[in-house]
Amino acid sequence: MSFFNIYYRKYPQFIFIIIFFIGLNNLLADDDRPMRAIPSAAASIQANPSIFIPAENSLLTEKALSQPLTQRYIAQYTSPHGIATLNEALERGKYYIPFILEEVARRGLPPELAWLPIIESGFVITARSRSGAVGLWQFMLNSISGYNMRVNDTLDERRDFIRSTTGALQKLTNEHRSLNNWELTLAAYNSGFNAVTRAMNSSGISDYWELCGRNLLSAETVHFVPKLIAVAYVVSQPRRFGLNAWDEKFEWQTISLTRQVSLDIIADEVGIERSVMRLLNAELLYGISPAGLSYQLKVPAQSRDFIISVLEREDIKLIRYHYHVVRSGDTLWSMSRHYGTTLNIIEQHNPGISNRFLKIGETVIIPAYNDVAAPERVISNLSFNGTHTVQRGETFWSLSRLYGVDPQDLAEANGMRLDQILHEGRTLRVPIIH
């Protein structure tokens, strides 16, 4: 076993091969075993729980595998629908799994923890629960403190597979130090550390399975650990259960950005799929790197040098902008809604704009997150054949309400700018009110 431990830690990318060859010896000599044996997996565990030989610090213990709920979930995940579901999740996770496996092994944690995102998010990097938990590891906003994750208008690092993975594994490690039991630690990850410790303190029980048997944990938490153990048991034996284990791991590297870029423009220039760049950098909510902040761009390893050459070219615009000419009625809020951005982003690219009034005719720079056209102002078809003598305190805005006309149209009909002051006694051309 010591040989395999050393090999496992040194070459974590071969976890599938290692786990397979140290388990199920009776299957190694018979790769053609008919698939009809799969539905009986749960029954075979009940009859002989030691049939699977787990890693040294594995959660796949005889006790865990023999639990009725564990057997129930193994049966579900080894059904045709269950295998299809796992294959889909593993396909989505192919960009992230090698890093997760490596981090789990580097920290000396139970290898089954690598499959927790299957339970939490199905390896959907943008997953958001009804309660607001986000990302592969489903972090709540109030639970990211101390785990080096930022969340703002443009960035949600709960969707960063690097930061969220290291944060989740650190959280699990910290709670395991207090609970000294991995089943209880996983229960705490699901329902909260305080909920688990309250159940333990009130009952005097420190065994997860006994707490479940006495209904001292929530129903979701009772199912959470058996579900993970079942998934890990199946995924750890891809050849036996017909999973699509890949031969080559996805390789990625990072590039330190010195300028703001659009993921879509980079992808188009290099000739890779936009979705790949988006999945690797899912924390960028608008697909554009942060302005004025350091950012490590994650890219496919084989494209790194090409992308660096693109970044160094000054003749390529790596971010598109809308240049919005302010007209009457425009506000920062209305512009943010139209262009699909936030007030904060507009302010970042137009320093000081929030501290003054918008001026008709000035240009506002807005990052082009969406392919939308500038809003068109409806031009009035009214005839300005009437006259109006300006009274004290009147403005284009007050007169526009009086005559039912756009204030910009009223100003232009009189050869004036909307921001000009109307002097008392001046005669204006206005529509005739019938």
C-alpha positions in Angstrom: 0.0 0.0 0.0 2.9 2.4 0.7 4.0 2.1 -2.9 0.6 3.1 -4.1 0.4 6.0 -1.6 3.7 7.4 -2.9 2.6 7.0 -6.5 -0.8 8.5 -5.8 0.7 11.6 -4.2 3.4 12.1 -6.9 1.1 11.5 -9.9 -2.4 12.6 -8.8 -3.5 12.8 -12.5 -3.6 9.0 -12.6 -6.0 8.6 -9.7 -8.5 6.7 -11.8 -5.9 4.1 -12.8 -4.5 3.8 -9.3 -7.9 3.4 -7.6 -9.0 0.9 -10.2 -5.9 -1.3 -10.0 -6.0 -1.4 -6.2 -9.7 -2.4 -6.1 -11.9 -5.1 -7.3 -9.2 -7.7 -8.0 -11.7 -10.2 -9.2 -12.7 -7.8 -12.0 -9.2 -7.1 -13.3 -9.0 -10.4 -15.0 -12.4 -10.1 -16.7 -12.9 -6.8 -18.5 -15.8 -8.4 -20.4 -18.0 -8.9 -17.4 -21.6 -8.3 -18.7 -23.2 -5.0 -17.7 -26.2 -6.8 -16.2 -24.0 -7.3 -13.1 -24.1 -3.6 -12.4 -27.6 -3.4 -10.8 -26.5 -5.9 -8.2 -23.7 -3.7 -6.9 -25.6 -2.7 -3.7 -26.5 -6.3 -3.0 -22.9 -7.4 -3.5 -21.7 -4.8 -1.0 -24.2 -6.0 1.6 -23.1 -9.6 1.1 -19.4 -8.7 1.1 -18.6 -5.1 2.0 -14.9 -5.7 1.7 -15.1 -6.4 -2.0 -13.8 -2.9 -2.7 -10.3 -2.1 -1.4 -10.2 1.7 -0.7 -7.2 4.0 -0.3 -5.6 4.3 3.1 -7.6 7.3 4.3 -10.7 6.6 2.3 -14.3 7.3 3.4 -15.3 4.1 1.7 -15.3 2.1 4.9 -17.2 -1.2 5.4 -19.5 0.6 7.8 -20.3 3.4 5.4 -20.8 1.1 2.4 -23.1 -1.2 4.3 -25.5 1.6 5.3 -29.0 1.1 3.7 -29.0 4.7 2.3 -25.6 4.2 0.8 -26.7 1.0 -0.9 -29.8 2.7 -2.1 -27.8 5.5 -3.8 -25.3 3.1 -5.2 -28.2 1.3 -6.9 -29.4 4.7 -8.2 -26.1 5.8 -9.6 -25.3 2.5 -11.2 -28.6 2.4 -13.1 -28.5 3.5 -16.7 -29.9 6.9 -15.8 -27.5 7.3 -12.9 -24.5 6.4 -15.1 -25.6 8.9 -17.7 -26.0 11.6 -15.0 -22.5 10.9 -13.7 -21.0 11.0 -17.2 -22.6 14.3 -17.9 -21.2 15.7 -14.6 -17.7 14.4 -15.3 -17.8 15.9 -18.7 -18.7 19.3 -17.3 -16.0 18.9 -14.7 -13.1 17.9 -17.0 -11.7 21.4 -16.8 -11.6 21.4 -13.0 -11.2 17.7 -11.9 -7.4 17.4 -12.4 -6.8 20.5 -10.2 -9.2 19.3 -7.5 -7.7 15.8 -7.4 -4.2 17.3 -7.1 -5.3 19.6 -4.3 -7.0 16.8 -2.4 -3.9 14.6 -2.7 -1.5 17.4 -1.9 -3.3 18.1 1.4 -3.5 14.4 2.3 -7.3 14.5 2.4 -9.7 11.5 1.7 -9.8 11.2 -2.1 -13.6 11.0 -2.1 -13.8 14.7 -1.2 -12.8 15.4 -4.9 -16.3 14.3 -5.9 -18.2 16.6 -3.5 -18.9 19.0 -6.4 -21.0 16.3 -8.1 -23.3 16.4 -5.1 -23.2 20.1 -4.6 -23.4 21.4 -8.2 -23.1 18.6 -10.7 -19.8 20.4 -11.7 -21.9 23.3 -13.1 -19.5 26.2 -12.4 -22.2 28.8 -12.6 -24.7 26.9 -10.3 -26.7 29.0 -8.0 -29.1 27.4 -5.4 -32.4 28.8 -4.2 -30.7 29.9 -1.0 -28.0 31.9 -2.9 -25.1 29.4 -2.7 -22.9 29.7 -5.8 -20.3 27.7 -7.7 -18.9 24.2 -7.8 -18.6 24.0 -4.0 -21.8 26.1 -3.3 -20.4 28.8 -1.1 -22.9 31.2 0.5 -22.0 34.9 0.5 -21.7 34.9 4.3 -19.4 32.0 4.3 -16.5 33.2 2.2 -14.7 35.3 4.8 -11.2 34.0 5.3 -11.1 32.0 2.1 -9.7 34.7 -0.2 -12.8 35.1 -2.4 -14.1 38.5 -3.7 -17.6 39.2 -4.8 -18.6 42.5 -6.4 -20.5 43.9 -9.4 -18.2 42.3 -12.0 -16.6 39.5 -10.1 -17.8 36.5 -8.1 -14.9 34.3 -7.1 -17.2 31.6 -5.7 -17.2 30.7 -9.4 -13.4 30.7 -9.6 -12.6 27.0 -9.6 -9.1 27.6 -8.1 -10.1 29.9 -5.2 -13.4 28.0 -4.4 -11.6 24.6 -4.4 -8.8 25.8 -2.1 -11.4 27.6 0.1 -13.7 24.5 0.3 -10.8 22.1 1.1 -9.5 24.5 3.8 -12.9 24.8 5.3 -13.3 21.0 5.4 -9.8 20.7 6.9 -10.6 23.3 9.6 -13.8 21.7 10.6 -12.3 18.2 10.7 -9.7 19.5 13.2 -12.6 20.3 15.5 -14.9 17.3 14.8 -12.2 14.7 14.2 -14.5 12.7 12.0 -15.0 13.0 8.3 -18.7 12.0 8.2 -19.5 14.7 10.8 -17.3 17.1 8.9 -19.3 16.5 5.7 -22.5 16.9 7.6 -21.3 20.2 8.9 -20.4 21.3 5.4 -24.0 20.6 4.4 -26.0 21.9 7.4 -23.5 24.1 9.2 -21.0 23.5 11.9 -23.2 24.8 14.7 -26.1 22.5 13.7 -24.0 19.4 13.9 -22.3 20.4 17.2 -25.7 21.2 18.7 -27.0 17.7 17.8 -23.8 16.1 19.2 -23.9 18.1 22.5 -27.6 17.6 23.1 -27.5 13.9 22.5 -24.0 13.0 23.7 -23.5 11.1 20.4 -20.5 11.6 18.2 -21.2 9.1 15.5 -22.8 10.4 12.3 -24.7 7.2 11.5 -26.2 7.1 14.9 -27.2 10.7 14.8 -28.9 10.0 11.5 -30.6 6.9 12.9 -32.1 9.0 15.7 -33.3 11.7 13.3 -31.1 14.3 15.1 -29.9 15.8 11.8 -31.9 17.4 9.0 -33.3 15.1 6.3 -31.0 16.7 3.7 -27.9 16.0 5.8 -29.0 12.4 6.5 -28.9 11.8 2.8 -25.8 14.0 2.0 -23.0 11.7 3.2 -24.4 8.4 1.9 -25.0 10.1 -1.5 -21.3 11.3 -1.6 -20.0 7.9 -0.6 -22.1 6.2 -3.3 -20.9 8.6 -6.0 -17.3 8.2 -4.9 -17.6 4.4 -4.9 -19.0 4.4 -8.5 -16.6 7.1 -9.9 -13.6 5.3 -8.3 -14.3 2.3 -10.5 -15.0 3.8 -14.0 -14.3 0.6 -16.0 -16.6 -1.5 -13.8 -19.5 0.8 -14.0 -19.2 2.1 -17.6 -18.1 5.6 -16.9 -16.3 7.7 -19.5 -12.9 8.1 -17.8 -10.6 10.2 -19.9 -7.1 9.3 -20.8 -5.6 12.8 -20.9 -6.3 15.5 -18.3 -7.1 19.1 -19.4 -4.0 21.3 -19.1 -4.4 25.0 -18.3 -2.0 27.8 -17.2 -2.4 31.4 -16.0 -1.3 34.7 -17.5 -1.0 37.9 -15.4 -2.9 40.6 -17.1 -1.7 44.1 -17.4 -4.6 45.4 -19.4 -8.4 44.8 -19.4 -9.6 42.2 -21.9 -12.7 40.6 -23.1 -12.8 36.8 -23.0 -14.7 36.6 -26.2 -12.2 38.7 -28.1 -9.3 36.7 -26.9 -11.1 33.5 -27.9 -11.9 34.8 -31.3 -8.4 36.1 -31.9 -6.8 32.8 -30.9 -9.4 30.5 -32.5 -10.6 28.7 -29.5 -14.2 28.3 -28.3 -15.6 31.2 -26.4 -17.2 28.7 -23.9 -13.8 27.3 -22.9 -12.6 30.8 -21.9 -15.8 31.5 -20.1 -15.7 28.2 -18.2 -12.1 28.6 -17.1 -12.8 32.2 -16.0 -16.4 31.9 -14.8 -15.9 34.4 -12.0 -15.9 37.2 -14.6 -19.6 37.9 -14.5 -19.6 39.9 -17.8 -16.7 38.1 -19.5 -14.4 41.0 -19.1 -11.4 41.2 -16.7 -11.6 43.7 -13.8 -10.6 47.3 -14.4 -7.7 48.4 -12.3 -7.3 45.1 -10.5 -4.7 42.4 -10.9 -6.1 39.3 -12.5 -4.8 35.8 -13.4 -6.3 34.8 -16.7 -6.7 31.0 -17.0 -6.1 29.7 -20.5 -5.7 26.3 -22.2 -2.0 25.4 -21.9 -1.5 24.8 -25.6 -2.8 28.3 -26.4 -0.9 30.2 -23.7 2.0 31.5 -25.9 -0.4 32.5 -28.7 -2.6 34.4 -26.2 0.4 36.2 -24.8 1.4 37.3 -28.3 -2.1 38.7 -28.8 -2.0 40.5 -25.5 1.3 42.2 -26.6 -0.1 43.5 -29.8 -1.2 47.2 -29.5 -3.1 47.1 -32.8 -5.7 44.8 -31.4 -8.5 46.2 -29.2 -9.0 43.6 -26.5 -12.2 45.1 -25.2 -15.1 46.7 -27.0 -16.9 49.8 -25.8 -20.1 51.6 -26.5 -19.7 55.3 -26.8 -23.0 56.7 -25.7 -23.8 60.4 -26.5 -26.0 61.8 -23.7 -29.4 63.0 -24.7 -32.4 64.3 -22.7 -33.8 62.0 -20.2 -30.6 59.9 -20.0 -29.5 58.8 -16.5 -26.6 56.5 -15.5 -29.3 54.1 -14.3 -31.1 54.0 -17.6 -27.8 53.5 -19.5 -26.8 50.7 -17.2 -30.1 48.9 -17.8 -29.9 49.3 -21.5 -26.4 48.2 -21.9 -26.7 45.4 -19.4 -24.1 46.7 -17.0 -23.9 48.3 -13.5 -23.6 51.8 -12.3 -20.3 50.9 -10.7 -18.8 49.7 -14.0 -19.9 52.9 -15.8 -18.3 54.9 -13.0 -15.0 53.0 -13.2 -14.7 53.9 -16.9 -15.9 57.5 -16.5 -14.2 58.8 -13.3 -16.2 61.3 -11.4 -19.3 61.0 -13.5 -21.5 60.1 -10.6 -20.6 63.3 -8.7 -22.1 65.7 -11.3 -25.0 66.2 -13.7 -24.9 64.6 -17.1 -24.4 67.1 -19.9 -26.3 66.8 -23.1 -24.0 65.8 -25.9 -21.2 64.4 -23.7 -19.9 60.9 -24.4 -20.1 58.2 -21.8 -17.8 55.1 -22.3 -19.5 51.8 -21.5 -17.8 48.4 -21.8 -19.6 46.3 -24.5 -20.8 43.3 -22.5 -23.7 42.8 -24.9 -24.2 43.5 -28.6 -26.8 46.2 -28.2 -27.3 49.4 -30.1 -27.5 52.8 -28.5 -31.1 53.7 -27.5 -32.8 55.8 -30.1 -34.5 59.0 -29.1 -38.0 59.3 -30.5 -38.1 62.4 -32.6 -41.3 64.4 -32.1 -43.3 65.1 -35.3 -45.1 68.1 -33.6 -45.0 71.4 -35.3 -43.7 74.3 -33.2 -46.0 77.0 -34.6 -47.0 78.5 -31.3 -45.2 80.9 -29.0 -44.6 81.0 -25.3 -43.2 83.8 -23.1 -40.9 82.5 -20.5 -42.0 83.2 -16.9 -39.7 83.3 -13.9 -38.5 79.8 -12.8 -39.6 78.0 -16.0 -37.2 75.5 -17.6 -37.2 73.3 -20.7 -38.3 70.4 -18.4 -41.3 72.2 -16.9 -42.4 73.5 -20.4 -42.0 70.0 -21.8 -44.6 68.7 -19.4 -46.9 71.7 -20.1 -46.7 71.2 -23.9 -46.3 67.4 -23.9 -43.1 67.4 -25.8 -39.5 66.1 -25.3 -37.4 68.8 -23.7 -34.6 68.1 -26.1 -36.9 68.7 -29.1 -38.1 71.9 -27.5 -34.6 73.1 -27.0 -33.5 72.2 -30.6 -36.7 73.9 -32.0 -35.4 77.1 -30.4 -31.8 76.7 -31.4 -30.7 76.2 -27.9 -29.0 73.5 -25.7 -31.0 71.7 -23.1 -28.6 72.9 -20.4 -29.0 76.6 -21.2 -30.9 78.8 -18.7 -34.2 80.3 -19.9 -34.4 84.0 -19.1 -37.7 85.6 -18.1 -39.5 87.3 -21.0 -37.9 85.3 -23.7 -40.2 84.1 -26.5 -40.0 80.4 -27.4 -41.5 78.4 -30.2 -43.8 75.7 -28.8 -46.4 73.3 -30.2 -49.9 74.7 -30.4 -52.1 73.1 -27.7 -55.7 72.4 -29.0 
